[in-house]
C-alpha cells in the first residue's frame, strides 16, 4: 500500500469515528430538515418552494460539526509533527485529511440531501441535481473548512473560532448552489450557477491545502 493510500485510509477511519462520524452529521441534517416545517408552517406549496435551499443550508451547517477536530487531535498527540516530517508534502497530507473528511461525512450528507429535500416537498425530479450540487458543495465545504480548522489550531474554544472563520467561506457555494437549484426547479438556465459552484470547489481543492499547510507550519513552529 502506498503512503498516499495508507494515509487516506487512516484519515477516513479517523473521520468516520471523529465525533460520531457521519451518523451525527446525518442526524443533525435530519433534525434541521424536521424543524423547518415547524418554523414556517406545513403549507405544501411553501415547503416545496424552499426545500432545495433549505436542504443546501442544512448541508453547510452539518459540515461544520467535525471540522474543529480535523487537525486538533493530531496536533495534541504529536502526530501532526510526524506528518510534517514525512516524505509526503504537508500540502498533500492536508488535502488527504480533507478528502477523508469528505468521504466520511460529505458523501453521506450528499446522499441524504435529496431525501431531505423530497421529504420537505421538493419534486423527485430535482433529486439528481440536488445530489450533484451537494457533492460539489461538500468538496468546497471540506477544503474551505479545513482552512478554518488549521487556522484555529492551539486556540482556546477552537470550535467557535473555526465556525467564525469558515462561515464566510461557505457563503459563495451556498449562493451558487442554491441559485443553480432554484433556476433548475423554475426551468430557467442553471448551468452558470452550477459552473460557478464547480469553479469554487476546484479553487478550494487547489488553494485550500496550501493555506492549511502554511497554518499548520505556523502552529507547529
C-alpha positions in Angstrom: 0.0 0.0 0.0 1.4 3.4 -1.0 1.9 6.2 1.5 -1.0 8.1 0.0 -3.5 5.3 0.2 -2.4 4.4 3.7 -2.8 8.0 4.8 -6.2 8.2 3.1 -7.3 5.0 4.8 -6.1 6.4 8.2 -7.8 9.8 7.8 -11.1 8.2 6.6 -11.2 5.9 9.5 -10.4 8.8 11.9 -13.1 11.0 10.3 -15.6 8.1 10.5 -15.1 7.9 14.2 -14.4 11.6 15.0 -17.3 12.9 16.9 -19.7 10.2 15.8 -18.7 10.3 12.2 -21.4 10.5 9.6 -24.1 9.4 11.9 -24.1 12.6 13.9 -23.8 14.7 10.8 -26.7 13.0 9.1 -28.7 13.0 12.3 -28.2 16.8 12.6 -29.1 17.2 9.0 -32.3 15.3 9.5 -33.1 17.3 12.6 -32.8 20.6 10.7 -35.0 19.3 8.0 -37.6 18.3 10.6 -37.5 21.7 12.3 -38.1 23.7 9.2 -41.8 22.8 8.7 -42.3 23.6 12.4 -40.8 27.1 11.9 -42.5 28.2 8.7 -45.7 26.1 8.7 -46.9 23.0 7.0 -48.2 24.5 3.8 -47.0 22.2 1.0 -46.5 24.9 -1.6 -44.3 27.0 0.7 -42.3 24.0 1.8 -41.8 22.8 -1.8 -40.5 26.3 -2.7 -37.9 26.4 0.0 -37.0 22.7 0.1 -33.9 22.8 -2.2 -32.4 25.9 -0.5 -33.2 24.6 3.0 -31.5 21.3 2.3 -28.5 23.3 1.0 -28.2 25.5 4.1 -28.6 22.4 6.3 -25.8 20.8 4.4 -23.5 23.7 5.1 -24.3 23.7 8.8 -23.9 19.9 9.2 -20.5 20.2 7.5 -19.3 22.3 10.5 -19.8 19.6 13.1 -16.5 17.8 13.0 -14.2 20.5 11.5 -12.7 21.5 14.8 -11.2 18.1 15.3 -9.8 17.8 11.8 -6.2 18.7 12.8 -6.6 19.2 16.6 -6.2 15.5 17.6 -3.1 15.1 15.6 -1.8 18.4 16.9 -2.3 17.4 20.5 -0.7 13.9 20.4 2.2 14.9 18.2 1.1 13.0 15.1 1.0 16.3 13.1 4.7 16.8 13.8 5.4 13.4 12.3 3.2 14.0 9.3 5.0 17.3 8.7 8.3 15.4 8.7 7.1 12.5 6.5 8.2 12.2 2.8 4.7 13.4 1.7 4.4 17.1 1.3 2.4 18.7 4.1 0.1 20.2 1.5 -0.7 16.7 0.2 -1.2 15.5 3.7 -3.7 18.3 4.4 -5.5 17.5 1.1 -5.8 13.9 2.1 -7.2 14.8 5.5 -9.9 16.9 3.9 -10.6 14.1 1.4 -11.0 11.6 4.2 -13.4 14.1 5.9 -15.4 14.4 2.7 -15.6 10.6 2.2 -16.7 10.0 5.8 -19.2 12.9 6.2 -19.6 14.9 2.9 -20.6 12.0 0.7 -23.2 10.6 3.2 -24.6 14.1 3.6 -24.8 14.5 -0.2 -26.7 11.2 -0.3 -29.1 12.5 2.4 -29.7 15.9 0.7 -32.2 14.7 -2.0 -34.1 12.6 0.6 -34.4 15.6 2.9 -35.5 17.9 0.0 -38.1 15.5 -1.2 -39.4 15.0 2.4 -39.9 18.7 2.6 -41.9 18.7 -0.6 -39.4 19.1 -3.5 -40.1 17.4 -6.7 -38.4 14.0 -7.1 -37.1 15.3 -10.5 -34.8 17.6 -8.6 -33.0 14.7 -6.8 -30.1 14.2 -9.3 -29.4 18.0 -9.4 -29.6 18.3 -5.6 -27.2 15.3 -5.3 -24.7 16.7 -7.8 -24.7 20.2 -6.1 -24.3 18.6 -2.7 -21.3 16.5 -3.9 -19.6 19.6 -5.3 -20.6 21.7 -2.3 -19.3 19.1 0.1 -15.9 19.3 -1.5 -15.9 23.1 -1.1 -17.1 22.8 2.5 -14.5 20.2 3.4 -11.5 22.1 1.9 -12.5 25.6 2.9 -13.5 24.2 6.3 -10.0 22.7 6.6 -8.5 26.2 6.4 -10.5 27.3 9.4 -9.6 24.2 11.3 -5.9 24.7 10.6 -6.0 28.4 11.5 -7.6 27.7 14.9 -5.0 25.1 15.9 -4.0 25.5 19.5 -6.6 28.2 20.2 -8.9 28.2 23.1 -12.5 27.4 22.1 -11.2 26.4 18.7 -14.6 25.1 17.6 -16.2 28.5 17.9 -13.2 30.2 16.2 -13.4 27.6 13.3 -17.0 28.4 12.7 -16.4 32.2 12.7 -13.6 31.7 10.2 -15.4 29.2 8.0 -18.9 30.6 7.7 -18.0 33.5 5.4 -16.1 31.0 3.2 -19.3 28.9 3.0 -21.3 31.8 1.6 -20.3 31.6 -2.1 -21.1 27.9 -2.5 -24.4 28.3 -0.8 -25.3 31.2 -3.1 -24.1 29.4 -6.3 -25.6 26.0 -5.3 -28.9 27.5 -4.1 -29.1 29.7 -7.2 -28.5 26.7 -9.5 -31.1 24.6 -7.7 -33.7 27.4 -7.8 -33.1 28.0 -11.5 -33.3 24.3 -12.3 -36.5 24.0 -10.4 -38.0 27.0 -12.2 -37.0 25.8 -15.6 -34.5 28.7 -16.0 -30.8 28.5 -17.2 -28.9 26.9 -14.4 -25.6 25.9 -15.9 -23.9 29.2 -15.0 -24.6 28.7 -11.3 -23.5 25.1 -11.4 -20.3 26.0 -13.2 -19.5 28.7 -10.6 -20.1 26.1 -7.8 -17.7 23.7 -9.6 -15.1 26.5 -10.0 -15.3 27.4 -6.3 -14.9 23.7 -5.4 -11.9 23.4 -7.7 -10.4 26.6 -6.2 -10.9 25.2 -2.7 -9.3 21.9 -3.8 -6.3 23.7 -5.3 -5.7 26.5 -2.9 -7.0 25.1 0.4 -4.1 22.7 1.0 -1.6 25.5 0.5 -3.3 27.6 3.2 -3.8 24.7 5.5 -0.1 23.6 5.3 1.0 27.2 6.0 -1.3 27.4 9.0 -0.1 24.0 10.3 3.5 25.0 10.0 2.8 28.2 11.9 1.1 26.3 14.7 4.0 23.8 14.9 6.7 26.4 15.0 
